[in-house]
Amino acid sequence: MILIFFGPPGAGKGTQAKFFASKLNIVHLSTGEILRNQLKKESKLSLELNRTIETGQLVSDKILNKIVLERIKQKDCNKGFIFDGYPRTITQALFIDDYLFNNNLLFSYFIEFIIDDDSIIERITSRALTESRSDDSKEAIKTRLKKYYEETKPVLDYYQNKYSSIYHKIDGKQEIAKLNNLLIKLLIK
Ligand code: ADP
């Protein structure tokens, strides 16, 4: 089973992706998490990545596609995986579509988490108090939202057309438990 959890930062994708990866015994493939782990290693690449992420910019498609390709080729991904935070640009979307097509793989579900900007800012600001992520500053959040509308939203339009039969949208503003129940009904029959 290959799923995409799609939506702006702070929409609740990560929380649900963690839950369903464990429930369905598939891999939670969060590109943000992979990148943050990379930052822990001291290297020239990490310094560069750190600057990009901290300011809320997107990391290059070349790096992201390489990271994702390496990850999905690992054995545990044979069972399936949930994309959380990828694809985030049209270039990434075309890359992964190509890969799946060439390997006879299909997306099972495409879930869009919908949430308004004010709620996003409110959520990330309060998360910043407990998680202290360097990209949760006010300025970085603004840039992340701007990038979402400029680069990531077009992916949504492209996928809504291409995968209309597996596309579902849910209200990301709901409580975690309610959202969870709705997704259970949808994904686990
Ligand atoms: P959020 O969804 O809250 O923005 P993530 O953990 O998914 O958080 O991503 C954190 C940061 O990692 C992004 O702001 C971006 O800099 C980088 N990143 C993650 N995934 C991608 C991607 N697919 N393409 C480019 N950059 C990415």
Residues whose N, C-alpha, C, O or C-beta is under 5 A from the ligand:
A	BS01	ADP	P8 P9 G10 T31 G32 E33 L35 T52 I53 G56 Q57 L58 V59 L64 D84 G85 Y86 P87 R88
